[in-house]
Structures are given as C-alpha cells and as structure tokens.
Amino acid sequence: MNIHSHREVELLNVLRRLGGSARNTDLAVALNVSEETVRRAVKALSEGGAVTRVHGGVYLVDVEGDPSFFSRITRHKKEKHRIAVAVSDYVKDGMCLFLDVGTTTAFVAEELRGHSDLTIATNSLGVAQALANHNGNKVYLLGGEMQQDERGTFGSLTEAQTRTFAFDLAILSADALSASAGFMFSNANEAQLGKVAAEVSAKVLMVVDHFKFETRAPHRGIAPEQVDTLVTDAPPDDGLARVLAEAGVNIELAGLSPKGGEDG
C-alpha cells in the first residue's frame, strides 16, 4: 500500500473535486502552491500508480463509480499522443470544431492548446477543461444527461444543441473498427451523437489507434462514407484498407513521413 505525503493527499482530493482531471496550473491555484510543487507531487503519484500524466495535466487512474474513462486513458498513451500531434495540423486558428468524449480526443484537446480563437462544442468535461479560457477560445459544453463512466453528456438535448452549430471539422473517436461493420462504439448514445455531429460538419476526422482495428463493439456509428480522414498510428491490414479506400477515406499515419519513415 502506497503512503502519500500530505501534499499528495491534498492534490488527490482536489482532483476528485474537479471530476478526476485537471491541468497543473489549476491544481497550483487550488492548492496555493507553485506549478513546480504540483509537478513534483504529480510525478510521485504517477510513479505510485495513483494518477496518469498527460501534457500539462493529470488524470486519476481510478475514480469510484467512474472507472471506464480513467482506465482507458492510461492505455497506449504514446500512440494516442502521436495521433493527437498529427490531428493538430488539420486545425487552423479560428475554426469551429466538435470534439467527442474519447480518450484519444482528450489527447487531441491538449495539442489544440497551441491554437487560438477556436470555437469548440463538446460533450466532454475533459476537453472543456483543457480548452476553455485559453488563447481566446470559445468553448460550449453541451447539455444533456451526465454519464460518469464517459465523463460526458449524452441524449436528445446534447444532440439538439449539436445541431445548432456549423462545424468546420468534427473530431471523433471510436471503440472499434472493422472491414465488415465500420466504426463501432460501446455506448449507443455516443454512436448516435457522432452521427449528428457528422451531419453538421464540413469535414469529419476519425482518431483511432491500431489496437482497435478488427475488434468489435455492439453499436454501429458513423458510416465510413461520411468520414474524410482516419488518423491512426499504424497501417490497417489490406482488407480494412480496401474498404476504407472504397468509401473515400484518406488514411494518415501519425508520426510517419510521406516515405513511410519515422518523423524526427
């Protein structure tokens, strides 16, 4: 059993009050300490397995009644970060964006902090926390029924509010992707909200790591024909690649140069 210092206990308590995630700057204000003090405490908690770090922020690994998102965000962090960096190149200052509740999308939100004057509509608490009150952004946290395991809002109200926007780009995640069923989701409401966002977006970009290829989830989501680009970290197999090509989906391999080598 890990024994936490007083500062670490305080930080964990603040994280719980904030819903399980926060930026280091917000934690420093809440605790009335320097960001360096927060970083040291976060590092110790991360090494002990109590939290997971992302660029500029931190997530609880597990929250009572809310384990799903926090367990997923700890998986394949390197791949998700590579995808997020690639996605940031698609976003231009001043764009109107939809971002969903996916864990890969959470990494995307962190990368978008380098942009300015964005208009973002999202059903994700984490995305809103990352981008609100920063670089002139306008962030709209969509209403609806809160689902703690996804850290987001869903339902008819969420969908109705989504339809009031004209997005330049919808950035969507998925729980599974196969040649036979396309993009799939564990949550039926999430699958439906993605369809709504795609309907009111000029372009749709899917962010899916290769570990989800040829896996299954119970609910079909957006059709491949509605997707402009899939950003992923490794090539799909021939069958899946063929289906996506026939649907007109451009595949971008994050972190790979046009010649197929690793960037940087």
HUVEN-V268312 format. One record per residue. RES is the residue in one letter. PHI is phi in radians with two decimals (none if undefined). OMEGA is omega in radians with two decimals (none if undefined). Layout:
BEGIN
res:RES phi:PHI omega:OMEGA
res:RES phi:PHI omega:OMEGA
END
This chain:
BEGIN
res:M phi:none omega:-3.14
res:N phi:-1.34 omega:3.06
res:I phi:-1.84 omega:-3.08
res:H phi:-1.60 omega:3.04
res:S phi:-1.24 omega:3.12
res:H phi:-1.02 omega:-3.14
res:R phi:-1.09 omega:-3.13
res:E phi:-1.18 omega:3.09
res:V phi:-1.11 omega:3.10
res:E phi:-1.05 omega:-3.12
res:L phi:-1.12 omega:3.11
res:L phi:-1.08 omega:3.13
res:N phi:-1.12 omega:3.11
res:V phi:-1.13 omega:3.11
res:L phi:-1.02 omega:3.12
res:R phi:-1.11 omega:3.13
res:R phi:-1.13 omega:-3.11
res:L phi:-1.55 omega:3.08
res:G phi:1.60 omega:3.04
res:G phi:1.88 omega:3.09
res:S phi:-2.59 omega:3.12
res:A phi:-2.93 omega:3.02
res:R phi:-1.49 omega:-3.13
res:N phi:-1.05 omega:-3.14
res:T phi:-1.10 omega:3.13
res:D phi:-1.19 omega:3.11
res:L phi:-1.14 omega:3.14
res:A phi:-1.09 omega:3.11
res:V phi:-1.15 omega:-3.10
res:A phi:-1.11 omega:-3.11
res:L phi:-1.64 omega:-3.12
res:N phi:1.02 omega:3.10
res:V phi:-2.34 omega:3.12
res:S phi:-1.37 omega:3.07
res:E phi:-1.12 omega:3.10
res:E phi:-1.10 omega:3.08
res:T phi:-1.08 omega:3.11
res:V phi:-1.10 omega:-3.11
res:R phi:-1.06 omega:3.12
res:R phi:-1.14 omega:3.13
res:A phi:-1.15 omega:3.13
res:V phi:-1.12 omega:3.12
res:K phi:-1.06 omega:3.13
res:A phi:-1.12 omega:3.14
res:L phi:-1.18 omega:3.11
res:S phi:-1.16 omega:3.12
res:E phi:-1.12 omega:3.10
res:G phi:-1.52 omega:3.08
res:G phi:1.50 omega:-3.11
res:A phi:-1.44 omega:-3.13
res:V phi:-2.41 omega:2.98
res:T phi:-2.16 omega:-3.09
res:R phi:-1.64 omega:2.89
res:V phi:-2.17 omega:-3.08
res:H phi:-1.02 omega:3.07
res:G phi:1.41 omega:-3.07
res:G phi:-2.73 omega:-3.04
res:V phi:-2.67 omega:3.07
res:Y phi:-2.18 omega:2.94
res:L phi:-1.14 omega:3.11
res:V phi:-1.22 omega:-3.12
res:D phi:-2.59 omega:3.09
res:V phi:-2.25 omega:-3.13
res:E phi:-0.98 omega:-3.13
res:G phi:1.36 omega:-3.06
res:D phi:-2.51 omega:-3.02
res:P phi:-1.50 omega:-2.91
res:S phi:-1.14 omega:-3.11
res:F phi:-1.03 omega:-3.03
res:F phi:-1.25 omega:3.05
res:S phi:-1.32 omega:-3.11
res:R phi:-1.26 omega:-3.05
res:I phi:-1.21 omega:3.11
res:T phi:-1.40 omega:-3.09
res:R phi:-1.56 omega:2.99
res:H phi:0.97 omega:-3.09
res:K phi:-1.11 omega:-3.12
res:K phi:-1.08 omega:-3.13
res:E phi:-1.14 omega:3.14
res:K phi:-1.13 omega:3.12
res:H phi:-1.16 omega:3.10
res:R phi:-1.04 omega:3.12
res:I phi:-1.09 omega:-3.10
res:A phi:-1.08 omega:3.12
res:V phi:-1.07 omega:3.13
res:A phi:-1.14 omega:-3.13
res:V phi:-1.11 omega:-3.09
res:S phi:-1.04 omega:3.12
res:D phi:-1.23 omega:3.12
res:Y phi:-1.40 omega:-3.05
res:V phi:-1.72 omega:3.10
res:K phi:-1.92 omega:3.11
res:D phi:-0.93 omega:3.12
res:G phi:1.55 omega:-3.13
res:M phi:-1.23 omega:2.98
res:C phi:-1.85 omega:-2.98
res:L phi:-2.21 omega:2.87
res:F phi:-1.95 omega:3.04
res:L phi:-2.22 omega:-3.09
res:D phi:-1.63 omega:-3.01
res:V phi:-1.63 omega:-3.06
res:G phi:-1.10 omega:3.14
res:T phi:-1.23 omega:3.05
res:T phi:-1.13 omega:3.09
res:T phi:-1.10 omega:3.07
res:A phi:-1.08 omega:3.07
res:F phi:-1.17 omega:3.09
res:V phi:-1.04 omega:-3.13
res:A phi:-1.00 omega:3.12
res:E phi:-1.11 omega:3.14
res:E phi:-1.21 omega:-3.12
res:L phi:-1.29 omega:3.09
res:R phi:-1.13 omega:3.06
res:G phi:-1.40 omega:3.12
res:H phi:-1.65 omega:-3.11
res:S phi:-2.39 omega:3.07
res:D phi:0.99 omega:3.08
res:L phi:-1.43 omega:2.92
res:T phi:-1.91 omega:-3.04
res:I phi:-2.11 omega:2.94
res:A phi:-1.93 omega:-3.07
res:T phi:-2.66 omega:2.99
res:N phi:-1.78 omega:-3.07
res:S phi:-1.80 omega:3.06
res:L phi:-1.07 omega:-3.11
res:G phi:-1.13 omega:3.10
res:V phi:-1.08 omega:3.13
res:A phi:-1.06 omega:3.12
res:Q phi:-1.08 omega:-3.06
res:A phi:-1.25 omega:-2.94
res:L phi:-1.95 omega:-3.13
res:A phi:-1.22 omega:3.09
res:N phi:0.98 omega:-3.08
res:H phi:-2.54 omega:3.04
res:N phi:0.93 omega:3.10
res:G phi:1.33 omega:3.13
res:N phi:-1.21 omega:2.92
res:K phi:-1.95 omega:-3.07
res:V phi:-2.06 omega:3.10
res:Y phi:-1.97 omega:3.05
res:L phi:-1.52 omega:-3.02
res:L phi:-1.19 omega:3.11
res:G phi:-1.31 omega:-3.13
res:G phi:2.35 omega:-3.14
res:E phi:-1.35 omega:3.11
res:M phi:-1.31 omega:3.04
res:Q phi:-1.98 omega:-3.00
res:Q phi:-1.12 omega:-3.11
res:D phi:-1.19 omega:3.09
res:E phi:-1.89 omega:-3.09
res:R phi:0.96 omega:-3.14
res:G phi:-2.79 omega:-3.12
res:T phi:-1.84 omega:-3.11
res:F phi:-2.57 omega:3.02
res:G phi:2.01 omega:-3.04
res:S phi:-1.09 omega:3.12
res:L phi:-1.15 omega:3.10
res:T phi:-1.02 omega:-3.12
res:E phi:-1.14 omega:3.14
res:A phi:-1.10 omega:3.13
res:Q phi:-1.18 omega:3.10
res:T phi:-1.05 omega:-3.11
res:R phi:-1.20 omega:3.14
res:T phi:-1.43 omega:-3.11
res:F phi:-1.75 omega:2.97
res:A phi:-2.10 omega:-3.02
res:F phi:-1.40 omega:2.94
res:D phi:-1.27 omega:-3.05
res:L phi:-2.67 omega:2.97
res:A phi:-1.83 omega:3.12
res:I phi:-1.89 omega:-2.98
res:L phi:-2.17 omega:3.05
res:S phi:-1.86 omega:3.06
res:A phi:-2.68 omega:3.14
res:D phi:-1.58 omega:-3.12
res:A phi:-2.79 omega:3.11
res:L phi:-2.60 omega:3.14
res:S phi:-2.42 omega:3.11
res:A phi:-1.15 omega:-3.06
res:S phi:-1.49 omega:-3.03
res:A phi:-2.10 omega:3.14
res:G phi:1.30 omega:-3.10
res:F phi:-1.44 omega:-3.05
res:M phi:-2.24 omega:-3.05
res:F phi:-2.38 omega:3.03
res:S phi:-1.35 omega:-3.06
res:N phi:-1.92 omega:-3.11
res:A phi:-1.09 omega:3.14
res:N phi:-1.15 omega:3.10
res:E phi:-1.17 omega:3.09
res:A phi:-1.04 omega:-3.12
res:Q phi:-1.20 omega:-3.13
res:L phi:-1.11 omega:3.09
res:G phi:-1.08 omega:3.10
res:K phi:-1.10 omega:-3.14
res:V phi:-1.11 omega:-3.14
res:A phi:-1.06 omega:3.13
res:A phi:-1.12 omega:-3.12
res:E phi:-1.10 omega:-3.06
res:V phi:-1.93 omega:-3.13
res:S phi:-2.07 omega:3.09
res:A phi:-1.16 omega:3.12
res:K phi:-2.45 omega:-3.14
res:V phi:-2.18 omega:3.14
res:L phi:-2.14 omega:3.11
res:M phi:-1.74 omega:3.10
res:V phi:-2.04 omega:-3.04
res:V phi:-2.47 omega:3.09
res:D phi:-1.33 omega:-2.99
res:H phi:-1.21 omega:3.11
res:F phi:-1.16 omega:3.13
res:K phi:-1.60 omega:-3.13
res:F phi:-1.16 omega:3.11
res:E phi:0.96 omega:2.96
res:T phi:-1.92 omega:-3.04
res:R phi:-2.22 omega:2.96
res:A phi:-2.53 omega:-2.93
res:P phi:-1.34 omega:-2.99
res:H phi:-2.13 omega:3.06
res:R phi:-1.28 omega:3.11
res:G phi:-1.99 omega:-3.13
res:I phi:-0.98 omega:3.13
res:A phi:-1.32 omega:3.11
res:P phi:-0.95 omega:-3.13
res:E phi:-1.11 omega:3.13
res:Q phi:-1.57 omega:-3.05
res:V phi:-1.73 omega:3.09
res:D phi:-1.50 omega:-3.05
res:T phi:-2.46 omega:2.95
res:L phi:-1.87 omega:3.05
res:V phi:-1.79 omega:-3.09
res:T phi:-2.48 omega:-3.04
res:D phi:-1.88 omega:3.14
res:A phi:-2.70 omega:-3.07
res:P phi:-1.18 omega:3.00
res:P phi:-1.27 omega:3.10
res:D phi:-1.22 omega:-3.01
res:D phi:-1.03 omega:-3.10
res:G phi:-1.12 omega:3.13
res:L phi:-1.18 omega:3.12
res:A phi:-1.05 omega:-3.14
res:R phi:-1.15 omega:3.13
res:V phi:-1.08 omega:3.14
res:L phi:-1.15 omega:3.12
res:A phi:-1.11 omega:3.13
res:E phi:-1.13 omega:3.11
res:A phi:-1.46 omega:3.13
res:G phi:1.46 omega:-3.12
res:V phi:-1.53 omega:3.00
res:N phi:-1.38 omega:3.13
res:I phi:-1.89 omega:3.05
res:E phi:-1.94 omega:3.12
res:L phi:-1.65 omega:-3.07
res:A phi:-1.15 omega:3.09
res:G phi:1.43 omega:3.11
res:L phi:-1.97 omega:3.08
res:S phi:-1.30 omega:3.10
res:P phi:-0.97 omega:3.12
res:K phi:-1.51 omega:3.05
res:G phi:1.71 omega:3.14
res:G phi:-1.59 omega:3.10
res:E phi:-1.26 omega:3.05
res:D phi:-1.23 omega:2.98
res:G phi:1.09 omega:none
END
